[in-house]
Amino acid sequence: MNRREMIKKTGAAAVGATVLGLPVGALAQENSSNSTKPRKRLKVLAIGAHPDDPETCCGGTMCLLTEAGHEVVCVYLTRGEAGIAGKSHSEAAAIRVVESENACKVTGARHIFMSQVDGNTEVNLERYKEMRELIDRENPDIVMTHWPLDGHRDHACCGILVMDAWRRLDRRFKLFYFEAMSGTQSQMFHPTHWVNIESVLERKHEACNCHVSQGMDEIYHWHKTMEHFRGLECRCEAAEAFMQHSDALPTLS
């Protein structure tokens, strides 16, 4: 399969039928009708290291999925304790939790906060168990999280913990990685899937702007550049890109 064929096949919302393999067009149509036909409502976890990571990295995709009737859960590894200059950890966490709750109201997602600390995340047996038990309890169909090759330690830790849970839970859900400020944070990220987010772009930006303490107007230019670049790859104005984790061996030719 060449690059053009791959984009056509995996460009998800570009054909309006699926997003990362989940139905959106048909389900949304069913939601708006009086049909009594049972809906297939699936669950997606978006697991980010900090408040604002899921929104900036995959906020458009989350909006498309909730709009179609699927359940989306935003999981925050930390409460962003170290993310506001001049504030104590407890003060910053209180502010950023409220910002995250507001953002989830925009995206339509439910939120969960884990117990790690911003800037001091850990990868050890206890943390592996914590992540595995959370994902096992939520029992998702898809998980989206950080690409583990990331210059930000918290991002890398988050991706590693999720990958371990995926393997130890027998790969029973699909695992997709998202990118965060590729080049400066995510490294060597090569997408397998693209999602056209043109129809929900304003809603994504509204969710991101709920994180007032982060000076989103100043930093979002990185994400706008990524949205535009990924859009060029799948022939639309704005897109989000993902890499699906697969243990399948490549075919030799």
Disulfide bonds with the S-S distance in Angstrom:
none
